[in-house]
């Protein structure tokens, strides 16, 4: 029996397994592509030293990646595309609002028709009832 059996659903465990596998693959790719890191890790005295070396490299490279991502996001092309996407979203929202208003207006018109029809039918029923009451009485 697994320690997590009954605690987590099978679906959660599948997601966890996928996440761990993805992280392992990412770390392997990082190790294979970084010669300096491989050299330093091979010279590490123990697991703690290796963890410190890995942490230092991840921190340093993470800062580089963050700067590159910021530069990419702030680039004119991305900002232009974000502006276009925002305009598109606003346009679609306006269309949806218009469609909802049209549906509501048509619903009001149909409701008015139904009320008028119901009122006519009620008048006819009242007239019929009056005639029946007169005949009975």
Secondary structure as GFF3:
##gff-version 3
##sequence-region A 1 137
A	DSSP	alpha_helix	10	33	.	.	.	ID=ss1
A	DSSP	alpha_helix	35	42	.	.	.	ID=ss2
A	DSSP	alpha_helix	47	73	.	.	.	ID=ss3
A	DSSP	alpha_helix	76	136	.	.	.	ID=ss4
###
